[in-house]
Amino acid sequence: MIPLRGFRNAPQALCEKLINRFPSGINFAFTYGSAVVKPGPGSSTGDMLDMILVVEDSKQWHRENLKRNSTDYSWLLRGMGEASVAEIQRTKGAKVCYNTLIPFDDMLIKYGVTDRLDFASDLTSWDQLYVSGRLHKPVNVLAYDQKAFPEIPALLERNLNSALRVALLQLPDIFNEIRLFTTIVGLSYHGDFRMVIGEDRKKISKIVEPNIDSFRLLYQSHIDSVEGVIWDKISGSLQQDLSNTILLSHLQRLPSTVKERLWLGHNRCNADMDDVMKWYVHDAGLSKVVASTVASIVRDSSSRQTLQAVYTSGIIKSVRYGFRKLKKMLSSIKFK
């Protein structure tokens, strides 16, 4: 498997074991979460491996997977069939269908299935900021079908570049690596109500601090090439140019969903997009507006995805999974 810049491949034996469990038609797959990043102090590593599978044809893939791994699905989805599963995946949540708490060897796995078209849309436009948000952090690549999905490298690069620019718009002129990467990781968490109920209160810092080298590897080429940023790699400090020209450049290169929501938030006189972006350059509250706009995307998609879990996981698994999350949150509070 050809390495993707900034991303590490999972061990070959694990790749083969996991991918061979599923039907063909997987264009891209990766593991994320505590299975990839080193846990910080007081974290529970857990025993569940989280995965995203990007498939060529959702309906066809679920048809085959229902034959091969029918017990992965809730009783409701098993009875509805592949067409309904694909429909729920693409319309009822963040365009990801999860099967969770699946026994596999000596561990549990949770895998989300998303269509390649929805995957590409999220990485470029952030219309869900769901799968794209998971790819703002270090992941381990399980599978990459270069022939079937040659756009993958460009999609990943664009998503990382977007994350860097959105973070820079929220930061002062001088900051350090920890603050930069904490801001980036927070993009896909702020706005998610599960961060209030059901998640480790220090989750973001516990992701960044023990994994700083992995974040450097992931973002180095983007930080080196983005306009107006000086990075002292020895001290870990950064300085950015906050001139109107640079701010406008960042704003113009934001994902389309972020720009559209910024436009809707300001547009009181039917101004065009370029004029609205130029107006924001002079807004003293720009950083807060950008943060709240991104959080609104996360809030919408995470709420839909949570409701979708009633279909995909069923009541019993939803309660079990929620209890695991609540246990992690209580553990983090106790450690504090």
Solvent accessible surface area in square Angstrom, and as a share of the most:
residue,aa,sasa,rsa
1,M,95,0.42
2,I,96,0.49
3,P,98,0.62
4,L,10,0.05
5,R,155,0.57
6,G,15,0.14
7,F,13,0.05
8,R,122,0.45
9,N,54,0.28
10,A,7,0.05
11,P,87,0.55
12,Q,113,0.50
13,A,75,0.58
14,L,47,0.24
15,C,7,0.04
16,E,88,0.40
17,K,101,0.43
18,L,0,0.00
19,I,40,0.20
20,N,107,0.55
21,R,42,0.15
22,F,6,0.02
23,P,8,0.05
24,S,105,0.68
25,G,34,0.32
26,I,18,0.09
27,N,4,0.02
28,F,0,0.00
29,A,0,0.00
30,F,0,0.00
31,T,2,0.01
32,Y,20,0.07
33,G,29,0.27
34,S,42,0.27
35,A,51,0.40
36,V,32,0.18
37,V,15,0.09
38,K,131,0.56
39,P,58,0.36
40,G,7,0.07
41,P,98,0.62
42,G,25,0.24
43,S,36,0.23
44,S,55,0.35
45,T,78,0.45
46,G,41,0.40
47,D,81,0.42
48,M,26,0.12
49,L,13,0.06
50,D,24,0.12
51,M,0,0.00
52,I,0,0.00
53,L,0,0.00
54,V,0,0.00
55,V,0,0.00
56,E,82,0.37
57,D,71,0.37
58,S,4,0.03
59,K,93,0.39
60,Q,78,0.34
61,W,6,0.02
62,H,0,0.00
63,R,75,0.28
64,E,60,0.27
65,N,0,0.00
66,L,25,0.13
67,K,148,0.63
68,R,131,0.48
69,N,18,0.09
70,S,43,0.28
71,T,109,0.64
72,D,4,0.02
73,Y,4,0.01
74,S,10,0.06
75,W,184,0.65
76,L,60,0.30
77,L,0,0.00
78,R,104,0.38
79,G,72,0.69
80,M,79,0.35
81,G,22,0.21
82,E,43,0.19
83,A,55,0.42
84,S,33,0.21
85,V,0,0.00
86,A,10,0.08
87,E,102,0.46
88,I,7,0.03
89,Q,0,0.00
90,R,87,0.32
91,T,77,0.45
92,K,97,0.41
93,G,4,0.04
94,A,3,0.02
95,K,56,0.24
96,V,0,0.00
97,C,1,0.00
98,Y,18,0.07
99,N,1,0.01
100,T,6,0.03
101,L,5,0.02
102,I,5,0.02
103,P,105,0.66
104,F,23,0.10
105,D,98,0.51
106,D,138,0.72
107,M,52,0.23
108,L,32,0.16
109,I,0,0.00
110,K,22,0.09
111,Y,0,0.00
112,G,0,0.00
113,V,0,0.00
114,T,2,0.01
115,D,8,0.04
116,R,41,0.15
117,L,120,0.60
118,D,12,0.06
119,F,1,0.00
120,A,26,0.20
121,S,41,0.26
122,D,5,0.03
123,L,0,0.00
124,T,29,0.17
125,S,20,0.13
126,W,0,0.00
127,D,39,0.20
128,Q,16,0.07
129,L,3,0.02
130,Y,10,0.04
131,V,4,0.03
132,S,0,0.00
133,G,0,0.00
134,R,41,0.15
135,L,0,0.00
136,H,0,0.00
137,K,19,0.08
138,P,13,0.08
139,V,3,0.02
140,N,31,0.16
141,V,1,0.00
142,L,3,0.02
143,A,17,0.13
144,Y,24,0.09
145,D,57,0.30
146,Q,89,0.39
147,K,195,0.82
148,A,35,0.27
149,F,4,0.02
150,P,79,0.50
151,E,82,0.37
152,I,0,0.00
153,P,51,0.32
154,A,68,0.53
155,L,18,0.09
156,L,4,0.02
157,E,40,0.18
158,R,136,0.50
159,N,0,0.00
160,L,1,0.01
161,N,37,0.19
162,S,5,0.03
163,A,0,0.00
164,L,2,0.01
165,R,16,0.06
166,V,0,0.00
167,A,0,0.00
168,L,1,0.01
169,L,7,0.04
170,Q,39,0.17
171,L,13,0.06
172,P,49,0.31
173,D,68,0.35
174,I,108,0.55
175,F,12,0.05
176,N,75,0.39
177,E,8,0.03
178,I,62,0.32
179,R,120,0.44
180,L,1,0.00
181,F,0,0.00
182,T,45,0.26
183,T,26,0.15
184,I,0,0.00
185,V,0,0.00
186,G,1,0.01
187,L,7,0.04
188,S,10,0.07
189,Y,29,0.11
190,H,113,0.50
191,G,28,0.27
192,D,13,0.07
193,F,96,0.40
194,R,62,0.22
195,M,34,0.15
196,V,98,0.56
197,I,117,0.59
198,G,7,0.07
199,E,16,0.07
200,D,16,0.08
201,R,127,0.46
202,K,92,0.39
203,K,45,0.19
204,I,19,0.10
205,S,39,0.25
206,K,20,0.09
207,I,15,0.08
208,V,0,0.00
209,E,98,0.44
210,P,40,0.25
211,N,6,0.03
212,I,31,0.15
213,D,93,0.48
214,S,20,0.13
215,F,0,0.00
216,R,77,0.28
217,L,83,0.41
218,L,4,0.02
219,Y,0,0.00
220,Q,81,0.36
221,S,36,0.23
222,H,13,0.06
223,I,2,0.01
224,D,81,0.42
225,S,84,0.54
226,V,9,0.05
227,E,54,0.24
228,G,31,0.29
229,V,23,0.13
230,I,126,0.64
231,W,29,0.10
232,D,65,0.34
233,K,98,0.41
234,I,174,0.88
235,S,78,0.50
236,G,7,0.07
237,S,44,0.28
238,L,4,0.02
239,Q,97,0.43
240,Q,8,0.04
241,D,63,0.32
242,L,73,0.36
243,S,48,0.31
244,N,78,0.40
245,T,105,0.61
246,I,22,0.11
247,L,21,0.10
248,L,37,0.19
249,S,17,0.11
250,H,0,0.00
251,L,0,0.00
252,Q,71,0.32
253,R,129,0.47
254,L,8,0.04
255,P,3,0.02
256,S,46,0.30
257,T,17,0.10
258,V,0,0.00
259,K,42,0.18
260,E,88,0.39
261,R,75,0.27
262,L,1,0.01
263,W,67,0.24
264,L,122,0.61
265,G,55,0.53
266,H,25,0.11
267,N,31,0.16
268,R,194,0.71
269,C,103,0.62
270,N,131,0.67
271,A,23,0.18
272,D,84,0.44
273,M,55,0.25
274,D,78,0.40
275,D,75,0.39
276,V,0,0.00
277,M,1,0.00
278,K,100,0.42
279,W,115,0.40
280,Y,8,0.03
281,V,13,0.08
282,H,136,0.61
283,D,37,0.19
284,A,115,0.89
285,G,26,0.25
286,L,12,0.06
287,S,44,0.28
288,K,159,0.67
289,V,44,0.25
290,V,0,0.00
291,A,38,0.30
292,S,67,0.43
293,T,14,0.08
294,V,3,0.01
295,A,15,0.12
296,S,20,0.13
297,I,0,0.00
298,V,4,0.02
299,R,119,0.44
300,D,52,0.27
301,S,2,0.01
302,S,2,0.01
303,S,42,0.27
304,R,86,0.31
305,Q,9,0.04
306,T,51,0.29
307,L,125,0.62
308,Q,2,0.01
309,A,32,0.25
310,V,77,0.44
311,Y,81,0.31
312,T,3,0.02
313,S,12,0.08
314,G,9,0.09
315,I,115,0.58
316,I,135,0.69
317,K,43,0.18
318,S,34,0.22
319,V,97,0.56
320,R,118,0.43
321,Y,45,0.17
322,G,36,0.34
323,F,126,0.52
324,R,69,0.25
325,K,45,0.19
326,L,65,0.32
327,K,126,0.53
328,K,64,0.27
329,M,15,0.07
330,L,96,0.48
331,S,47,0.30
332,S,5,0.04
333,I,76,0.39
334,K,179,0.76
335,F,122,0.51
336,K,171,0.73
